[in-house]
Amino acid sequence: MTTFARVTSTAELDAILALDDVCFHHPWTRADYERELQDPARCFLYVLKVHGVVVGYCSFWRIFDEIHLNNFALHPSHRRQGLGRSLLAHVLAEAEAIGAPNATLEVRASNTAALALYHAGGFVRAGLRRAYYTHPVEDALILWRGRPGPS
Ligand SMILES: CC(C)(COP(=O)(O)OP(=O)(O)OC[C@H]1O[C@@H](n2cnc3c(N)ncnc32)[C@H](O)[C@@H]1OP(=O)(O)O)[C@@H](O)C(=O)NCCC(=O)NCCS
């Protein structure tokens, strides 16, 4: 059974940090997440659980009528099962429900899996930040969903 939940306490942080370790080279620290949780009007963190176990998560900031997606990951053993698509649809619906129908994010130019997921979710390319990422250095594509261009 798949469920989604907004994280409002530190209870799920161990699971999220463990996911980060296998998904990202330079993940956020526990202190980063703790700071986010202290600002619930702006910072949103969601987990996706399968049979009660956290296998995916997403974090975003709400900025007026937009959200900025910061982190999005599924555990490698749960990829290509439509869970990323479901999590993305869930957080976009939650964002709309709080008055933020527009969304933006940065993604590595070589991240074909994420790009395909975001394009399927209605995001389009809106810009490029050169050498935005390190380890390895790489450009970021800026994607938008919603009304054209930054609001
Ligand atoms: C990107 C990521 C979240 C996708 O999650 P997922 O659960 O595997 O995605 P889904 O199974 O819901 O796939 C949805 C669509 O995304 C695309 N997609 C997902 N993985 C893909 C891959 N490896 N190659 C190409 N397309 C892929 C496909 O279009 C897919 O639809 P389809 O299965 O009908 O073809 C996952 O690969 C991940 O966690 N990657 C590491 C972290 C990361 O890069 N996060 C994004 C940072 S911006």
The ligand as an SDF file (V2000), in Angstrom:
LIG
                    3D

 48 50  0  0  0  0  0  0  0  0999 V2000
   14.1290   10.6640  -11.0650 C   0  0  0  0  0  0  0  0  0  0  0  0
   13.4250    9.6710  -10.1340 C   0  0  0  0  0  0  0  0  0  0  0  0
   12.8070   10.4350   -8.9710 C   0  0  0  0  0  0  0  0  0  0  0  0
   12.3280    8.9390  -10.9250 C   0  0  0  0  0  0  0  0  0  0  0  0
   11.5680    8.1670  -10.0010 O   0  0  0  0  0  0  0  0  0  0  0  0
   10.7830    6.8340  -10.4730 P   0  0  0  0  0  0  0  0  0  0  0  0
    9.9130    6.4150   -9.3530 O   0  0  0  0  0  0  0  0  0  0  0  0
   11.7450    5.8390  -11.0010 O   0  0  0  0  0  0  0  0  0  0  0  0
    9.9020    7.3940  -11.6740 O   0  0  0  0  0  0  0  0  0  0  0  0
    8.5940    6.7010  -12.2920 P   0  0  0  0  0  0  0  0  0  0  0  0
    8.7120    5.2130  -12.2050 O   0  0  0  0  0  0  0  0  0  0  0  0
    7.3880    7.3150  -11.6740 O   0  0  0  0  0  0  0  0  0  0  0  0
    8.7240    7.1150  -13.8100 O   0  0  0  0  0  0  0  0  0  0  0  0
    7.9620    8.1790  -14.3500 C   0  0  0  0  0  0  0  0  0  0  0  0
    8.5260    8.5320  -15.7000 C   0  0  0  0  0  0  0  0  0  0  0  0
    9.8280    9.1140  -15.5510 O   0  0  0  0  0  0  0  0  0  0  0  0
   10.6710    8.6770  -16.6240 C   0  0  0  0  0  0  0  0  0  0  0  0
   11.7810    7.8950  -16.0960 N   0  0  0  0  0  0  0  0  0  0  0  0
   11.9510    7.4510  -14.8180 C   0  0  0  0  0  0  0  0  0  0  0  0
   13.1180    6.8130  -14.7180 N   0  0  0  0  0  0  0  0  0  0  0  0
   13.6930    6.8440  -15.9380 C   0  0  0  0  0  0  0  0  0  0  0  0
   14.9260    6.3640  -16.4440 C   0  0  0  0  0  0  0  0  0  0  0  0
   15.7990    5.7030  -15.6650 N   0  0  0  0  0  0  0  0  0  0  0  0
   15.2270    6.5890  -17.7390 N   0  0  0  0  0  0  0  0  0  0  0  0
   14.3610    7.2640  -18.5300 C   0  0  0  0  0  0  0  0  0  0  0  0
   13.1490    7.7340  -18.1100 N   0  0  0  0  0  0  0  0  0  0  0  0
   12.8390    7.5360  -16.8260 C   0  0  0  0  0  0  0  0  0  0  0  0
    9.8030    7.8550  -17.5490 C   0  0  0  0  0  0  0  0  0  0  0  0
    9.2220    8.7480  -18.4900 O   0  0  0  0  0  0  0  0  0  0  0  0
    8.7690    7.3320  -16.5920 C   0  0  0  0  0  0  0  0  0  0  0  0
    7.5670    6.9730  -17.2210 O   0  0  0  0  0  0  0  0  0  0  0  0
    7.4150    5.4590  -17.8150 P   0  0  0  0  0  0  0  0  0  0  0  0
    7.8480    4.5300  -16.7230 O   0  0  0  0  0  0  0  0  0  0  0  0
    5.9520    5.3950  -18.1310 O   0  0  0  0  0  0  0  0  0  0  0  0
    8.3020    5.3960  -19.0000 O   0  0  0  0  0  0  0  0  0  0  0  0
   14.4380    8.6060   -9.6000 C   0  0  0  0  0  0  0  0  0  0  0  0
   15.1250    8.0490  -10.6970 O   0  0  0  0  0  0  0  0  0  0  0  0
   15.4510    9.1330   -8.5840 C   0  0  0  0  0  0  0  0  0  0  0  0
   15.1760    9.1750   -7.3920 O   0  0  0  0  0  0  0  0  0  0  0  0
   16.6600    9.5120   -9.0800 N   0  0  0  0  0  0  0  0  0  0  0  0
   17.7420    9.9680   -8.1810 C   0  0  0  0  0  0  0  0  0  0  0  0
   17.4610   11.3010   -7.5440 C   0  0  0  0  0  0  0  0  0  0  0  0
   17.2000   12.3760   -8.5740 C   0  0  0  0  0  0  0  0  0  0  0  0
   17.8430   12.4440   -9.6070 O   0  0  0  0  0  0  0  0  0  0  0  0
   16.2210   13.2660   -8.2500 N   0  0  0  0  0  0  0  0  0  0  0  0
   15.8670   14.3770   -9.0900 C   0  0  0  0  0  0  0  0  0  0  0  0
   16.6990   15.5450   -8.7040 C   0  0  0  0  0  0  0  0  0  0  0  0
   16.2100   17.0020   -9.6240 S   0  0  0  0  0  0  0  0  0  0  0  0
  1  2  1  0
  2  3  1  0
  2  4  1  0
  2 36  1  0
  4  5  1  0
  5  6  1  0
  6  7  2  0
  6  8  1  0
  6  9  1  0
  9 10  1  0
 10 11  2  0
 10 12  1  0
 10 13  1  0
 13 14  1  0
 14 15  1  0
 15 16  1  0
 15 30  1  0
 16 17  1  0
 17 18  1  0
 17 28  1  0
 18 19  1  0
 18 27  1  0
 19 20  2  0
 20 21  1  0
 21 22  1  0
 21 27  2  0
 22 23  1  0
 22 24  2  0
 24 25  1  0
 25 26  2  0
 26 27  1  0
 28 29  1  0
 28 30  1  0
 30 31  1  0
 31 32  1  0
 32 33  2  0
 32 34  1  0
 32 35  1  0
 36 37  1  0
 36 38  1  0
 38 39  2  0
 38 40  1  0
 40 41  1  0
 41 42  1  0
 42 43  1  0
 43 44  2  0
 43 45  1  0
 45 46  1  0
 46 47  1  0
 47 48  1  0
M  END
$$$$
